[in-house]
Amino acid sequence: PYGNLFHHSGEVTNGFFNRLVALDPENFNTRLKLRWQELRSGQFSGGNLLAVFSSNFDELDDYGIIPYENEIWQNDLVPELEQDFIETWIQNRLIYLDGIYQ
């Protein structure tokens, strides 16, 4: 139902959200944009999100999780490539969402 999860564009909505956007009660759309701008300057800033994922990758590396998982699941996961992919995806996703909510 969510399409290609590796693609950075597209959004999952529901009827309630779509109705709020269409009817714009109590300036919903303006408040939504302001909230997005607030989040982007803090919790959802590119730097903050990338730091969270970098910290998580560091923790996986510190505990040797990736080689262990590769052995169990017979994978050849390369942490650096995965981290690069996620960082690029996050940056592209934020650009896409900025285009919708700003």
C-alpha positions in Angstrom: 0.0 0.0 0.0 2.9 2.4 0.4 4.5 1.9 -3.0 8.3 2.0 -3.4 9.6 2.7 0.1 13.0 3.5 -1.3 11.8 6.4 -3.3 12.0 9.8 -1.5 8.8 11.3 -3.0 5.2 10.7 -2.4 3.2 10.9 0.7 0.7 8.7 2.6 -2.5 10.5 3.5 -6.0 9.7 4.6 -9.4 11.1 4.0 -9.4 13.1 7.2 -6.1 14.8 6.3 -7.2 15.4 2.7 -10.4 17.0 4.0 -8.5 19.3 6.4 -6.3 20.5 3.6 -9.3 21.0 1.2 -11.5 22.8 3.7 -8.7 24.6 5.6 -10.7 25.1 8.8 -9.2 27.7 11.2 -6.3 28.2 8.8 -5.2 24.6 9.0 -2.9 24.9 5.9 -1.1 28.0 7.3 -0.7 26.3 10.7 0.6 23.2 9.0 3.2 25.2 7.1 4.3 27.0 10.2 4.6 23.8 12.2 6.7 22.3 9.4 9.0 25.3 9.4 9.3 25.0 13.2 10.2 21.3 13.0 12.7 21.9 10.1 14.5 24.5 12.2 15.0 22.0 15.0 14.1 18.3 15.3 13.6 17.8 11.5 16.6 19.9 10.4 18.8 18.0 8.0 21.8 18.2 10.4 19.8 16.8 13.3 18.3 13.9 11.4 21.6 13.0 9.9 23.3 13.2 13.3 20.7 10.8 14.7 21.3 8.2 12.0 25.1 8.7 12.2 24.9 8.0 15.9 22.8 4.9 15.3 25.3 3.6 12.8 28.2 4.3 15.2 26.5 2.3 17.8 25.9 -0.6 15.4 29.6 -0.4 14.5 30.7 -0.2 18.1 28.9 -3.4 19.0 29.9 -5.3 15.8 26.2 -5.8 14.9 26.6 -5.6 11.1 29.2 -8.4 10.7 27.1 -10.5 13.1 23.9 -9.9 11.1 25.8 -10.5 7.8 26.9 -13.9 9.1 23.5 -14.9 10.5 21.5 -13.8 7.4 24.3 -14.6 4.9 24.2 -11.0 3.7 27.0 -8.7 2.5 25.7 -5.5 4.0 28.3 -2.7 3.7 27.6 -0.2 6.5 29.2 2.8 4.7 27.1 2.2 1.6 23.9 1.9 3.7 24.7 5.0 5.6 25.4 6.9 2.4 22.1 5.7 0.9 20.1 6.7 4.0 21.8 10.2 4.2 21.0 10.8 0.5 17.4 9.6 1.0 16.9 11.8 4.0 18.2 14.9 2.2 16.0 14.2 -0.9 13.0 13.5 1.3 13.4 16.8 3.1 13.7 18.7 -0.2 10.5 16.9 -1.4 8.6 17.6 1.8 9.8 21.2 1.9 8.2 21.6 -1.5 4.9 20.5 -0.2 4.8 22.1 3.2 6.5 25.4 2.7 
